[in-house]
């Protein structure tokens, strides 16, 4: 007994344990906030804006999501890994930060041009052109926000506080100013303003508190970091093809109301999905560092996460399926079979996402199996596009839900198979 207590004390005194615990704590607070605030604002927006306008905003967000993925370029993982490895080399850190910001600036410029072309040439976009540009502010804000830097050095307190303040202000503005469906344009305005504000503040802290200096960067260096993030970039695009693309395709084949039904159920799953964010953001840089010296320790940690996480997420999925009518009633204040059906189809997805985090993010990407990870995701994205064009025109939101469920099952099975066959066994 005394021996066990002493070993527990030793773990607690370990600096790595304290860093991960601290980061996890702040990220947990952030994501509890991210969980609770949407739970409050989400039903309010549905009731004030109506399903049609809520569906419209979901469709616009799906379009801007492609530009978010494009400008992120996988740096939230590839740059995080680089910062984590070279955290004690100031010259290298300056090089990484400079290269990432130069690339992001170029990508944002390309994104503006792409959005202008879409708005001017596609009638469906032209009708609500201002909403697309209001929403585009999130792209600018995310490009400024160096979450990859703070994750890499395992200092998550600052960005957690910034995000919480931003979300609180957004929520307050929604309740104060959004009163009916005519105020729907204010939602992306407030959201973009929050993103841009915390982006500017975080950049100021990056330069002032961490003494980062932007430096002249050669094209060879820029190309190196483009190549380093390429497979993750392609993977992120492919993930979008089997998540966000479903809403986009649904929006072209159906009405904003149908998109709204689908998006309500999807939003509920995304809120639950946010429960995994503090774990992944806190553990990823730590596991990257550990993988440099002790592969087996990383696998042991992942096996424990797999065991304990399954005990949480499996019952949660059962609860979502059983309580779907009650959950939808809380949002609509009346029964509506359409979003209930979608939510029940989605019920198992949180557990599949948890498994994907363990087998893909914490194992394949941590051990730098980016190419193999990309191949799985690319195949999933292409498969989903084919399935979507087959099932969405005929079955609408129900077909879209089944497409997403099938693809989540597919990628999870592929992750498990690859790790099992390549010396990274977790089961």
C-alpha positions in Angstrom: 0.0 0.0 0.0 2.8 2.4 1.0 4.6 1.5 -2.2 1.5 2.3 -4.3 1.1 5.7 -2.6 4.8 6.5 -3.1 4.5 5.6 -6.8 1.4 7.8 -7.2 3.3 10.7 -5.5 6.2 10.1 -7.9 3.9 10.4 -10.9 2.3 13.6 -9.6 5.7 15.2 -9.0 6.8 14.3 -12.5 7.1 17.5 -14.6 5.6 16.0 -17.8 2.6 14.8 -15.8 2.1 18.3 -14.3 2.3 19.9 -17.7 -0.2 17.6 -19.3 -2.5 17.8 -16.3 -2.4 21.6 -16.3 -3.0 21.8 -20.0 -5.8 19.3 -19.7 -7.4 21.3 -16.9 -7.5 24.6 -18.8 -8.7 22.9 -22.0 -11.3 21.1 -20.0 -12.6 24.4 -18.6 -12.6 25.8 -22.2 -14.4 22.8 -23.6 -17.0 22.7 -20.8 -17.6 26.3 -21.7 -17.7 25.3 -25.4 -20.2 22.6 -24.4 -22.5 24.7 -22.2 -22.7 27.9 -24.2 -23.9 26.1 -27.4 -26.4 24.2 -25.3 -27.8 27.6 -24.3 -27.5 29.5 -27.6 -28.3 26.6 -30.0 -32.0 26.2 -29.0 -32.3 30.0 -28.7 -31.1 30.5 -32.3 -33.4 27.7 -33.7 -36.4 29.3 -31.9 -35.6 32.9 -32.9 -34.3 32.3 -36.5 -36.4 29.4 -37.4 -35.2 26.1 -39.1 -34.9 27.7 -42.5 -32.5 30.5 -41.5 -30.6 28.2 -39.2 -30.2 25.9 -42.2 -29.0 28.8 -44.3 -26.3 29.7 -41.8 -25.3 26.0 -41.6 -24.9 25.9 -45.4 -22.9 29.1 -45.5 -20.7 27.8 -42.7 -20.1 24.6 -44.7 -18.8 26.6 -47.6 -16.5 28.7 -45.4 -15.3 25.5 -43.7 -13.4 24.6 -46.9 -11.5 27.9 -46.7 -10.8 27.3 -43.0 -9.3 23.9 -43.8 -7.4 25.4 -46.7 -5.8 28.2 -44.7 -5.1 25.9 -41.7 -3.1 23.6 -44.0 -2.7 21.0 -41.3 -0.5 23.3 -39.3 -2.5 22.6 -36.1 -0.8 19.2 -36.2 2.4 19.6 -38.3 3.5 22.9 -36.9 2.5 21.7 -33.4 4.8 18.7 -33.8 7.7 20.9 -35.1 7.3 23.4 -32.2 7.2 20.5 -29.7 10.4 18.9 -31.1 12.3 22.2 -31.3 10.8 24.0 -28.3 14.3 24.8 -26.8 15.8 26.1 -30.1 14.9 29.8 -30.3 16.3 30.3 -33.8 14.3 27.3 -35.1 11.1 28.5 -33.4 11.4 31.8 -35.1 11.9 30.1 -38.4 8.8 27.9 -37.9 6.6 30.8 -36.9 7.8 33.0 -39.7 7.2 30.3 -42.3 3.8 29.4 -41.0 2.5 33.0 -41.0 3.9 33.6 -44.5 2.1 30.6 -45.9 -1.1 31.4 -44.1 -1.0 35.0 -45.5 -0.7 33.6 -49.0 -3.5 31.1 -48.4 -5.9 33.8 -47.0 -5.2 35.9 -50.1 -6.1 32.9 -52.4 -9.2 32.3 -50.2 -10.5 35.8 -50.8 -10.2 35.4 -54.5 -11.9 32.1 -54.5 -14.8 33.4 -52.4 -15.2 36.4 -54.7 -15.4 34.1 -57.8 -18.0 31.9 -56.1 -20.2 34.8 -55.0 -20.1 36.4 -58.4 -20.6 33.3 -60.5 -23.0 31.1 -58.5 -26.6 32.3 -58.0 -27.1 30.3 -54.8 -24.2 32.2 -53.2 -25.0 35.6 -54.7 -28.4 35.9 -53.0 -26.8 36.1 -49.5 -23.3 37.3 -50.6 -22.8 39.5 -47.5 -23.4 36.6 -45.2 -20.5 34.7 -46.8 -18.1 37.7 -46.3 -19.3 38.2 -42.7 -18.6 34.5 -42.0 -15.2 34.8 -43.8 -14.0 36.7 -40.7 -13.5 33.4 -39.0 -10.9 32.5 -41.6 -8.9 35.6 -40.9 -9.2 35.1 -37.1 -8.2 31.5 -37.2 -5.2 32.3 -39.5 -4.0 34.8 -37.0 -4.5 32.6 -33.9 -1.3 30.6 -33.3 -2.9 27.7 -31.4 -0.2 25.4 -33.0 2.5 27.4 -31.1 0.9 27.2 -27.7 0.0 23.5 -28.1 3.6 22.8 -29.2 5.1 24.4 -26.1 2.3 22.9 -23.9 1.1 26.3 -22.6 -2.7 26.2 -23.0 -3.8 28.4 -20.2 -3.6 31.7 -22.2 -5.5 30.5 -25.3 -8.1 28.8 -23.1 -8.9 32.0 -21.3 -9.0 34.0 -24.6 -11.4 31.5 -26.1 -13.7 31.5 -23.1 -13.9 35.3 -23.0 -14.6 35.3 -26.8 -17.4 32.7 -26.5 -19.0 34.5 -23.5 -19.1 37.8 -25.5 -20.5 36.0 -28.5 -23.2 34.4 -26.4 -24.1 37.7 -24.7 -24.3 39.5 -28.0 -26.6 36.7 -29.4 -29.1 37.0 -26.5 -29.0 40.8 -26.6 -29.2 41.6 -30.3 -30.7 38.5 -32.1 -34.5 38.7 -31.6 -36.0 37.3 -34.8 -35.2 35.8 -38.2 -34.3 39.2 -39.7 -31.3 39.4 -37.3 -29.7 36.2 -38.7 -26.8 38.1 -40.3 -25.7 39.2 -36.8 -24.7 35.7 -35.9 -21.7 35.4 -38.3 -20.8 39.1 -37.6 -20.4 38.4 -33.8 -18.7 35.1 -34.4 -16.1 36.6 -36.8 -15.5 39.6 -34.5 -14.7 37.2 -31.7 -12.3 35.1 -33.8 -10.4 38.2 -35.2 -10.2 39.8 -31.7 -8.6 36.8 -30.0 -6.4 36.3 -33.1 -4.9 39.8 -32.8 -4.4 39.5 -29.0 -2.7 36.2 -29.3 -0.3 37.4 -31.9 0.6 40.4 -29.7 1.3 38.0 -26.8 3.3 35.7 -29.1 5.7 38.6 -30.0 5.8 40.4 -26.6 5.8 37.6 -24.0 7.6 34.9 -26.0 9.9 37.2 -27.9 9.2 35.7 -31.2 10.7 37.5 -34.1 9.5 37.2 -37.7 12.5 36.7 -40.0 13.2 36.7 -43.7 12.4 33.2 -44.9 13.7 31.5 -48.0 11.5 29.7 -50.5 13.3 26.5 -49.7 12.2 26.8 -46.1 8.6 27.7 -47.1 8.5 24.7 -49.4 9.8 22.4 -46.6 7.0 23.4 -44.3 4.5 23.1 -47.1 5.7 19.5 -47.7 5.7 18.8 -44.0 2.0 19.7 -43.7 0.9 18.3 -47.1 -0.4 14.9 -46.0 -2.2 16.4 -43.0 -3.6 19.1 -45.3 -4.9 16.5 -47.8 -6.3 14.5 -44.8 -8.2 17.5 -43.4 -9.7 18.2 -46.9 -10.7 14.6 -47.1 -12.3 14.7 -43.6 -14.3 17.7 -44.8 -15.4 15.7 -47.8 -17.1 13.2 -45.5 -18.4 15.7 -42.9 -19.1 19.2 -44.1 -19.5 18.3 -47.8 -22.6 16.4 -46.9 -24.3 19.6 -45.8 -23.1 21.4 -48.9 -24.5 18.7 -51.2 -27.7 18.5 -49.1 -28.0 22.3 -49.6 -27.8 22.1 -53.3 -30.4 19.2 -53.6 -32.9 20.3 -50.9 -34.2 23.4 -49.1 -32.7 25.4 -46.2 -35.3 23.8 -44.0 -34.1 20.3 -44.8 -30.5 21.4 -44.2 -31.8 22.8 -40.9 -33.2 19.5 -39.8 -29.9 17.7 -40.6 -27.8 20.5 -39.0 -29.7 20.5 -35.7 -28.8 16.8 -35.1 -25.3 17.3 -36.5 -24.8 20.3 -34.1 -25.7 18.1 -31.1 -23.1 15.6 -32.1 -20.5 18.3 -32.7 -21.1 19.6 -29.2 -20.6 16.2 -27.7 -17.5 15.7 -30.0 -16.0 18.8 -28.3 -15.6 16.7 -25.1 -12.6 15.1 -26.8 -10.8 18.3 -27.7 -9.1 19.0 -24.4 -7.8 15.5 -24.3 -6.4 15.6 -27.8 -4.9 19.1 -27.5 -3.2 18.4 -24.2 -2.0 14.9 -25.0 -0.9 15.2 -28.6 2.3 17.3 -28.1 3.2 15.2 -25.0 2.8 11.9 -26.9 4.9 13.4 -29.8 7.7 14.1 -27.4 7.5 10.7 -25.8 7.5 8.9 -29.2 11.0 10.3 -29.8 12.4 8.1 -27.0 9.9 5.5 -25.8 7.4 4.1 -28.3 6.1 1.4 -25.9 5.1 4.0 -23.3 3.0 5.8 -25.9 1.2 2.6 -26.7 0.7 1.8 -23.0 -0.9 5.2 -22.5 -3.1 4.8 -25.5 -4.3 1.3 -24.3 -5.4 2.8 -21.0 -7.2 5.7 -22.7 -8.9 3.2 -25.0 -10.2 1.2 -22.0 -11.4 4.0 -19.8 -12.7 6.1 -22.7 -14.8 3.2 -24.0 -16.5 2.9 -20.6 -17.6 6.6 -21.0 -18.5 6.8 -24.7 -20.3 3.5 -25.2 -23.1 4.3 -22.6 -23.2 7.9 -23.9 -24.1 6.6 -27.4 -26.9 4.4 -26.0 -28.2 7.4 -24.0 -28.3 9.6 -27.2 -30.3 7.0 -29.1 -32.8 6.4 -26.3 -33.2 10.1 -25.4 -33.2 11.5 -28.9 -36.9 12.6 -28.8 -36.4 14.4 -25.5 -33.2 16.1 -26.7 -35.0 17.4 -29.8 -38.0 18.5 -27.8 -35.7 20.7 -25.6 -34.6 22.5 -28.8 -37.9 22.7 -30.7 -40.2 22.9 -27.7 -42.3 20.4 -29.8 -41.8 17.0 -31.3 -40.3 16.8 -34.7 -39.6 13.4 -36.2 -37.1 14.6 -38.9 -34.2 15.6 -36.6 -34.9 12.8 -34.2 -34.3 10.2 -37.0 -31.0 11.9 -38.0 -29.9 12.1 -34.3 -30.6 8.4 -33.8 -28.6 7.5 -36.9 -25.7 9.6 -35.5 -26.0 8.1 -32.0 -22.9 5.8 -32.3 -20.7 8.5 -33.9 -19.2 10.0 -30.7 -17.8 6.5 -29.8 -16.4 6.1 -33.3 -14.8 9.6 -33.1 -13.2 8.6 -29.8 -11.7 5.5 -31.4 -10.4 7.5 -34.3 -8.7 9.9 -31.9 -6.9 7.0 -30.2 -5.9 5.0 -33.3 -5.3 7.9 -35.7 -4.3 11.0 -33.9 -2.6 9.5 -30.8 -1.0 6.6 -32.7 -0.6 7.0 -36.4 0.1 10.7 -36.5 2.2 10.7 -33.3 4.4 8.0 -35.0 4.5 10.2 -38.1 2.5 7.8 -40.3 1.0 10.8 -42.1 1.1 9.3 -45.6 -0.8 6.2 -44.5 -3.3 8.3 -42.5 -3.8 10.5 -45.6 -4.5 7.5 -47.8 -7.3 6.3 -45.5 -8.9 9.7 -45.2 -8.6 10.4 -48.9 -10.4 7.1 -49.8 -13.1 7.9 -47.2 -13.6 11.4 -48.7 -13.9 10.1 -52.2 -16.2 7.3 -51.1 -18.5 9.7 -49.3 -18.8 12.0 -52.3 -19.9 9.1 -54.4 -22.4 7.8 -51.7 -23.7 11.4 -51.2 -24.6 11.9 -54.8 -26.3 8.6 -54.9 -28.3 8.8 -51.6 -28.9 12.5 -50.8 -31.0 13.3 -54.0 -33.3 10.4 -53.1 -33.3 10.2 -49.3 -32.3 13.8 -48.4 -31.3 14.3 -44.8 -31.7 10.6 -43.9 -29.5 9.6 -46.8 -26.9 12.2 -45.7 -26.9 10.8 -42.1 -26.4 7.2 -43.3 -23.5 8.3 -45.5 -21.7 10.0 -42.6 -22.3 7.0 -40.3 -21.0 4.5 -42.9 -17.9 6.6 -43.5 -17.1 6.9 -39.8 -17.4 3.1 -39.5 -15.1 2.7 -42.5 -12.3 5.0 -41.3 -12.3 3.6 -37.8 -12.0 0.1 -39.1 -9.1 1.1 -41.4 -7.3 2.8 -38.5 -7.6 -0.2 -36.3 -6.5 -2.6 -39.0 -3.4 -0.5 -39.9 -2.2 -0.1 -36.3 -2.8 -3.8 -35.6 -0.8 -4.9 -38.7 2.1 -2.5 -38.2 3.4 -3.0 -34.7 1.2 -0.5 -33.0 -1.3 -2.9 -31.4 -3.7 -1.3 -28.9 -6.3 -4.1 -28.7 
